[in-house]
Amino acid sequence: MPLPTEIARQLTEEQIAFVHRSGLKAEVLEPGFVRLRMPLQGNQNHIGSMYAGALFTLAEIPGGALFLTSFDTQRFYPIVTEMNLRFRRPASGDIQVEARLSPEEIQGLEEQARQQGKASYLLELQLTDGNGEVVAESRGHYQLRLR
């Protein structure tokens, strides 16, 4: 069964020390939907825009956050197998990302993982600034694995 929201929030924001230090916040954690935000403050690079590693972190973490809110955490665990990030423009403020999986996708992935030991899925995401402008696009390949 998926984790309660507050436990999922704590794990998303605090379990990985690097993520905790970055100040990443889970604004919405629901079955099949997450919205995360990375603050500019503390994550600037040498020219004052957001550091590429912070953007990469914001692009990668939704896969785990979706897992915590959507899948049976007692039976499965997630891994990322490949991640690509395309930078579109400098990020000069806080950046957010949203990720979704439909109930049908969640059910199908769990069924495939139960039968085959793992199930692969793709998250193609857009990282946006406060004006809704896309600053980066990500393509993450994840696997749901049977424990």
C-alpha positions as CSV (number, residue, x, y, z in Angstrom):
1,M,0.0,0.0,0.0
2,P,1.2,3.5,-0.7
3,L,2.5,5.5,2.2
4,P,0.5,8.2,4.1
5,T,1.2,11.7,2.7
6,E,3.2,13.1,5.6
7,I,5.5,10.0,5.6
8,A,5.9,10.3,1.8
9,R,6.7,14.0,2.3
10,Q,9.3,13.4,5.0
11,L,11.0,10.7,2.9
12,T,11.0,12.8,-0.3
13,E,12.4,15.9,1.4
14,E,14.7,14.4,4.1
15,Q,15.8,10.8,3.4
16,I,18.6,11.7,1.0
17,A,20.9,14.1,2.7
18,F,21.8,15.9,-0.5
19,V,18.1,16.5,-1.3
20,H,17.5,17.7,2.3
21,R,20.4,20.2,2.0
22,S,19.0,21.5,-1.3
23,G,15.8,22.6,0.3
24,L,13.6,20.7,-2.2
25,K,9.9,20.8,-1.1
26,A,7.1,18.4,-1.9
27,E,4.2,20.7,-2.5
28,V,1.7,18.1,-3.6
29,L,1.9,14.3,-3.0
30,E,-1.1,12.4,-4.2
31,P,-1.6,8.9,-5.7
32,G,-0.5,9.4,-9.3
33,F,0.5,13.0,-9.0
34,V,3.4,15.0,-7.4
35,R,4.5,18.6,-7.6
36,L,8.0,19.5,-6.2
37,R,9.8,22.8,-5.9
38,M,13.5,23.6,-5.8
39,P,14.5,27.0,-4.3
40,L,17.0,29.1,-6.1
41,Q,18.3,30.3,-2.7
42,G,21.3,28.1,-1.8
43,N,21.4,26.4,-5.2
44,Q,22.9,29.2,-7.3
45,N,25.8,28.6,-9.7
46,H,28.7,30.9,-10.5
47,I,26.5,33.3,-12.6
48,G,23.5,33.4,-10.1
49,S,21.1,31.0,-11.9
50,M,20.2,27.6,-10.6
51,Y,23.0,25.1,-10.5
52,A,22.6,22.2,-13.0
53,G,22.9,19.6,-10.3
54,A,20.0,21.1,-8.4
55,L,17.9,21.0,-11.6
56,F,18.9,17.4,-12.2
57,T,17.9,16.5,-8.7
58,L,14.5,18.2,-9.2
59,A,14.1,16.2,-12.4
60,E,15.0,12.8,-10.8
61,I,13.2,12.9,-7.5
62,P,9.6,12.8,-8.9
63,G,10.1,9.1,-9.8
64,G,10.7,8.2,-6.1
65,A,8.0,10.6,-4.9
66,L,5.4,9.0,-7.3
67,F,6.5,5.6,-6.0
68,L,5.9,6.5,-2.4
69,T,2.4,7.9,-3.1
70,S,1.2,5.4,-5.7
71,F,2.7,1.9,-5.2
72,D,2.7,-0.8,-2.6
73,T,6.0,0.1,-0.8
74,Q,6.0,-3.2,1.0
75,R,6.1,-5.2,-2.2
76,F,8.1,-3.0,-4.6
77,Y,11.0,-0.6,-4.8
78,P,12.0,1.9,-7.6
79,I,15.3,2.5,-9.3
80,V,16.2,5.0,-12.0
81,T,18.0,3.4,-14.9
82,E,18.7,6.4,-17.2
83,M,18.2,10.1,-16.9
84,N,18.6,12.9,-19.4
85,L,18.2,16.6,-18.9
86,R,18.0,19.3,-21.6
87,F,18.6,22.8,-20.4
88,R,16.4,25.3,-22.2
89,R,17.1,28.7,-20.4
90,P,18.8,29.9,-17.2
91,A,16.6,29.3,-14.1
92,S,16.7,32.6,-12.2
93,G,14.1,31.7,-9.5
94,D,12.5,28.8,-7.8
95,I,11.7,25.9,-10.1
96,Q,8.9,23.4,-10.0
97,V,8.1,20.1,-11.7
98,E,5.0,18.0,-11.9
99,A,4.8,14.3,-12.6
100,R,1.8,12.0,-13.2
101,L,0.9,8.3,-13.6
102,S,-2.7,7.3,-14.3
103,P,-4.4,4.7,-12.1
104,E,-4.3,2.4,-15.1
105,E,-0.5,2.9,-15.5
106,I,0.0,2.2,-11.8
107,Q,-2.1,-0.9,-11.9
108,G,-0.4,-2.2,-15.0
109,L,3.1,-1.5,-13.7
110,E,2.4,-3.4,-10.4
111,E,0.9,-6.3,-12.3
112,Q,3.9,-6.5,-14.7
113,A,6.4,-6.3,-11.8
114,R,4.5,-9.1,-9.9
115,Q,4.7,-11.3,-12.9
116,Q,8.1,-10.5,-14.3
117,G,10.0,-9.1,-11.2
118,K,10.2,-5.6,-12.7
119,A,8.4,-3.1,-14.9
120,S,9.9,-0.2,-16.7
121,Y,8.3,3.2,-17.2
122,L,9.2,6.6,-18.6
123,L,8.7,10.0,-17.1
124,E,9.1,13.0,-19.5
125,L,8.9,16.1,-17.4
126,Q,9.2,19.9,-17.8
127,L,10.8,22.0,-15.1
128,T,9.2,25.4,-15.0
129,D,9.8,28.8,-13.4
130,G,7.3,31.0,-11.6
131,N,6.0,32.3,-14.9
132,G,5.4,28.8,-16.3
133,E,8.4,29.1,-18.7
134,V,10.2,25.8,-19.3
135,V,13.8,26.0,-18.1
136,A,14.6,22.3,-18.6
137,E,13.1,19.1,-19.9
138,S,13.9,15.7,-18.5
139,R,13.5,12.1,-19.7
140,G,13.8,9.5,-16.9
141,H,13.6,5.8,-17.3
142,Y,12.6,4.0,-14.1
143,Q,11.9,0.5,-13.0
144,L,9.5,-0.8,-10.4
145,R,11.0,-3.9,-8.9
146,L,9.5,-6.7,-6.8
147,R,11.1,-7.1,-3.4
